Amino acid sequence: MNKPNKSTLTFILVGIAVAAAVLAWWLLRPPGLPKGIVASNGRIEATEIDIATKTPGRIVDIMAREGDFVPAGQVLARMDTQVLLAQKAEAQAQVRQAENAYLAAQSVVAQRESEHHAAQAVVAQRRAELDAARKRLRRSENLAIEGAAPMQQLDDDRAQVLGAQAAISAAQAQVAAAKAGIEAAKSKVVESHSLIEAAKATVVRLQADIDDSELKSPRDGRVQYRVAEPGEVLSAGGRVLNMVDLSDVYMTFFLPTEAAGRVALGSEIRLVLDAAPNFVIPARASFVSSVAQFTPKTVETEVERLKLMFRVRAAIDPELLKSRLEQVKTGLPGMAYVKIDPDAEWPPELAISLPQ
């Protein structure tokens, strides 16, 4: 019998190895997804927040470091407030000045009202004098007709009546002047009150700027970047820190048209991260793009790149995040499994499993 040559043996061994590899792949291959569930890759992301200055100024201190977890309301940095404190003191002095002017204006109103009352009393007095003068004139006229009174007396009584009428007119003019003085004094009161309100509003505004000079965390989150350092002078809106909101964490991924069209807001999604493949995180579809776009660069094949895809966002329950804030990390890649058929059943390997 002829012995097989060396090339034949090599061919047989290669064939056996290929067959073994195919058999191993067949036995160890991951099970396919059930009908009604699709998958795509993405990365964990979170809403970013810039901690910035409201007014221009110099940074006095920064208490947070990159990577620090900070609760809502914690002071992260402080700005120099010397100028603001001086402006506030000036505004408070203006408040006191306006209050003194207000009190002075009120006293002037009281004085003008007294003068008005006095002028009204003078008018009443002059009217009484006019009435007495008219009575004397009537008696003088009767006596002059009878020849019992000289004509000079009659002329004097007529002059007194005319003088009394003129005195009434003068007194009435004083009443009008006193009334005008009251109105002018009241306008000064209103003006002084407005100045008080304006000065107090300035104090409140400056106090708000002083309060805003303490840069606080608006939400629970983690400091991502430290953009500035103490001693730097920043303009209004200058960034000091960048942080991520750990209560708004999601994964963004892309699905083809036929799958994205069946994803409804609130659809169930399961997330599996590359860094923790043993855990399955529940999520819900919170956004589905209404405009198609090309797939992202993370998809390698040319065929896939030519397909139009829709962006989908899977939001993780904030209550779930709240109990595990220290474990949340952004930027981690993973897979998103989406239930596009409400009647589909999750396979056992996608049962929810969370880290303790």
C-alpha atoms as one frame of an Amber mdcrd trajectory, in Angstrom:
protein
   0.000   0.000   0.000   1.272   3.405  -0.901   1.879   5.705   2.041   0.193
   9.129   1.826   2.670  11.814   1.000   3.417  14.772   3.299   1.169  17.283
   1.456  -1.801  14.955   1.724  -1.304  14.610   5.491  -1.048  18.373   5.844
  -4.279  18.849   3.923  -6.058  16.281   6.122  -4.825  17.934   9.336  -5.895
  21.378   8.143  -9.308  20.012   7.260  -9.668  18.464  10.703  -8.633  21.723
  12.360 -11.146  23.733  10.317 -13.887  21.266  11.083 -13.034  21.421  14.791
 -13.106  25.219  14.705 -16.474  25.266  12.964 -17.849  22.742  15.453 -16.528
  24.787  18.390 -18.040  28.001  17.001 -21.339  26.229  16.467 -21.428  24.886
  20.009 -20.169  28.041  21.717 -21.846  30.699  19.558 -24.101  33.122  21.465
 -27.776  32.430  21.067 -29.608  34.687  18.619 -32.005  37.382  19.834 -35.690
  36.472  19.912 -37.991  37.966  17.329 -39.133  41.445  18.389 -35.849  42.429
  20.057 -33.060  44.309  18.284 -29.611  45.390  19.444 -27.174  48.221  18.801
 -23.999  49.544  20.358 -23.579  52.887  22.122 -21.955  54.698  25.031 -23.184
  55.870  28.415 -23.628  59.635  28.463 -24.968  62.233  30.889 -26.084  65.850
  30.752 -23.088  68.161  31.111 -23.323  71.366  33.159 -20.877  74.271  33.072
 -20.281  75.974  36.426 -19.647  79.553  35.279 -19.475  83.045  36.730 -22.461
  85.384  36.566 -20.416  88.580  36.852 -16.789  89.286  35.936 -14.269  88.873
  38.734 -11.314  87.042  40.210 -11.453  83.463  41.470 -10.589  83.306  45.169
 -10.833  79.560  45.755 -11.926  76.325  44.058 -12.957  73.605  46.494 -13.777
  70.813  44.025 -11.350  68.548  42.222 -11.780  66.547  39.053 -13.633  63.325
  39.789 -15.262  64.591  42.999 -18.887  63.630  43.578 -20.809  66.751  44.675
 -24.392  66.975  45.963 -26.769  69.734  44.907 -26.118  73.008  46.728 -22.477
  72.332  47.622 -20.181  75.344  47.177 -17.651  74.492  44.478 -15.809  77.826
  44.061 -15.787  81.394  45.376 -15.275  84.672  43.522 -13.821  87.908  44.927
 -16.659  90.060  46.352 -14.775  93.131  47.682 -16.114  95.438  44.963 -19.644
  94.082  45.335 -19.551  94.533  49.119 -18.425  98.162  48.689 -21.222  98.785
  46.187 -23.725  97.203  48.572 -22.562  99.489  51.419 -22.978 102.484  49.104
 -26.477 101.364  48.142 -27.423 100.886  51.804 -26.265 104.442  52.510 -28.453
 105.622  49.658 -31.388 103.788  51.250 -30.837 105.645  54.534 -30.478 108.956
  52.669 -33.706 108.349  50.777 -35.502 107.380  54.009 -34.377 110.651  55.638
 -35.598 112.577  52.591 -38.903 110.726  52.869 -39.340 111.744  56.513 -38.430
 115.357  55.667 -40.955 115.392  52.825 -43.658 114.068  55.151 -42.896 116.868
  57.656 -43.153 119.431  54.850 -46.563 118.015  53.913 -47.709 118.437  57.518
 -46.369 122.023  57.545 -48.133 122.882  54.288 -51.397 121.415  55.586 -51.101
 123.611  58.703 -50.525 126.644  56.518 -53.573 125.672  54.470 -55.724 125.464
  57.580 -54.403 128.843  58.775 -55.156 130.389  55.377 -58.693 129.000  55.506
 -59.119 130.579  58.974 -57.929 133.936  57.638 -60.510 133.684  54.830 -63.230
 133.084  57.407 -62.001 136.051  59.443 -61.943 138.317  56.400 -65.466 137.279
  55.486 -66.660 138.165  58.976 -64.966 141.552  58.647 -66.615 142.057  55.231
 -70.028 141.223  56.718 -69.509 143.763  59.544 -68.326 146.399  57.069 -71.393
 145.906  54.905 -73.688 146.295  57.914 -71.939 149.561  58.895 -72.231 150.754
  55.328 -75.991 150.095  55.286 -76.437 152.003  58.543 -74.297 154.884  57.243
 -76.323 155.009  54.043 -79.603 155.208  56.023 -78.259 157.887  58.329 -76.835
 159.859  55.405 -80.257 159.864  53.715 -81.793 161.268  56.910 -78.891 163.742
  57.194 -77.797 162.284  60.522 -74.382 161.116  59.317 -71.704 163.002  57.451
 -70.765 161.960  53.911 -67.208 161.283  55.062 -68.469 158.517  57.295 -70.321
 157.008  54.361 -67.210 157.147  52.199 -65.107 155.543  54.966 -67.587 152.671
  55.370 -67.626 152.047  51.619 -63.811 151.964  51.618 -63.846 149.451  54.450
 -66.200 147.157  52.460 -63.924 147.312  49.444 -60.875 146.662  51.669 -62.580
 143.681  53.281 -63.408 142.237  49.823 -59.771 142.659  48.754 -58.603 141.019
  51.994 -60.866 138.028  51.259 -59.344 137.677  47.778 -55.841 137.814  49.236
 -56.714 135.227  51.889 -58.238 132.934  49.233 -55.049 133.256  47.204 -53.083
 132.173  50.270 -55.392 129.141  50.608 -54.727 128.195  46.968 -50.988 128.670
  47.445 -51.040 126.516  50.590 -52.982 123.816  48.713 -50.439 123.865  45.872
 -47.689 123.615  48.462 -49.369 120.500  49.893 -49.467 118.845  46.464 -45.810
 119.725  45.818 -44.823 118.331  49.216 -46.806 115.124  48.565 -45.029 114.680
  45.232 -41.743 114.936  47.123 -42.981 112.188  49.445 -43.772 109.953  46.449
 -40.402 110.750  44.878 -38.572 109.975  48.133 -40.466 106.689  48.467 -39.484
 105.756  44.908 -35.858 106.514  45.698 -36.089 104.240  48.747 -37.504 101.410
  46.646 -34.850 101.915  43.949 -32.034 101.940  46.510 -33.427  98.830  48.223
 -33.690  97.084  44.840 -30.027  97.922  44.223 -29.124  96.381  47.582 -31.085
  93.236  46.708 -29.433  93.017  43.281 -25.964  93.399  44.732 -26.728  90.819
  47.424 -27.856  88.432  44.676 -24.551  89.026  42.866 -22.691  88.390  46.140
 -24.650  85.158  46.661 -23.949  84.130  43.065 -20.244  84.668  43.721 -20.422
  81.366  45.572 -20.606  78.904  42.692 -22.766  76.002  43.839 -23.614  72.667
  42.299 -27.111  72.903  40.773 -27.629  69.115  40.952 -26.063  65.929  42.206
 -23.175  65.131  39.900 -19.496  64.516  39.379 -16.889  67.144  38.526 -15.464
  66.301  35.133 -13.055  69.130  34.296 -11.453  72.010  36.207 -11.272  74.743
  33.589  -9.824  77.637  35.637  -7.586  78.093  38.672  -7.650  80.450  41.721
  -6.332  83.915  40.948  -7.571  83.976  37.358  -9.817  86.871  36.290 -12.853
  85.738  34.313 -15.416  87.667  32.330 -19.147  87.219  32.851 -20.038  83.651
  31.950 -16.445  82.424  32.376 -16.283  78.663  32.937 -14.722  77.428  36.163
 -15.784  73.769  36.292 -17.588  71.235  34.137 -19.719  68.539  35.759 -22.076
  65.791  34.684 -25.604  65.420  36.027 -25.764  61.861  37.368 -29.552  61.987
  37.629 -29.864  62.213  33.825 -27.829  59.297  32.443 -28.598  57.661  29.115
 -27.144  55.669  26.236 -27.335  56.966  22.685 -27.361  54.422  19.867 -28.616
  54.051  16.297 -31.170  51.739  14.731 -32.028  51.120  11.068 -35.260  52.447
   9.628 -37.312  49.260   9.956 -36.403  48.884  13.636 -36.514  52.562  14.638
 -39.997  52.906  13.179 -41.284  50.385  15.716 -39.658  51.985  18.758 -42.173
  53.970  20.792 -41.343  56.422  23.558 -41.216  54.414  26.734 -40.255  51.148
  25.011 -38.357  48.717  27.238 -34.586  48.649  26.764 -31.894  46.585  28.465
 -28.306  47.868  28.629 -25.208  45.689  28.973 -21.900  47.492  29.450 -18.607
  46.093  28.196 -17.017  46.829  31.581 -19.705  44.870  33.449 -21.135  42.206
  31.126 -22.710  40.299  34.016 -25.142  43.121  34.800 -28.255  44.044  32.819
 -29.556  47.578  33.392 -33.189  48.473  32.653 -33.953  51.640  30.665 -36.699
  53.257  28.607 -36.698  54.928  25.197 -36.851  58.665  25.931 -36.075  59.999
  22.450 -36.310  58.778  18.866 -34.967  61.080  16.170 -37.479  62.203  13.546
 -34.712  62.723  10.973 -32.642  59.894   9.516 -28.881  60.164   9.350 -25.866
  58.043   8.449 -24.591  55.614  11.025 -21.790  56.815  13.319 -18.131  56.083
  12.698 -18.133  53.243  15.219 -19.769  51.004  12.621 -16.915  49.581  10.574
 -18.443  47.910   7.509 -19.038  49.891   4.357 -22.470  48.343   3.809 -23.660
  49.462   7.227 -22.311  52.965   6.691 -24.456  53.390   3.640 -27.642  52.694
   5.579 -29.638  55.551   7.039 -30.136  55.212  10.761 -32.211  56.895  13.461
 -30.769  58.090  16.754 -32.404  56.616  19.863 -31.808  57.539  23.482 -32.290
  55.079  26.327 -32.779  56.866  29.654 -32.017  55.089  32.915 -34.568  55.511
  35.710 -33.468  58.467  37.948 -34.568  56.581  41.076 -32.312  53.689  40.102
 -29.453  56.121  39.536 -30.111  57.903  42.824 -29.301  54.786  44.821 -26.104
  54.110  42.864 -24.652  57.543  42.136 -21.159  56.526  43.184 -21.168  53.685
  40.624 -22.306  55.744  37.631 -19.595  56.444  35.064 -19.976  58.067  31.670
 -18.215  57.138  28.449 -18.523  53.375  28.970 -19.372  51.458  25.759 -21.993
  48.772  25.707 -24.960  47.233  23.963 -28.582  48.319  23.981 -31.287  45.717
  23.470 -34.647  47.185  22.456 -38.020  45.485  22.629 -39.778  46.630  19.449
 -42.587  44.098  19.928 -44.460  44.577  23.235 -45.376  40.873  23.270 -41.762
  39.704  22.933 -40.175  37.939  25.900 -36.733  38.836  27.214 -34.294  35.929
  26.999 -32.818  34.682  30.313 -29.431  36.270  29.591 -31.138  39.721  29.442
 -32.967  39.387  32.745 -32.412  42.455  34.917 -29.322  42.099  37.088 -28.013
  45.114  38.993 -24.846  45.649  41.036 -25.398  45.784  44.784
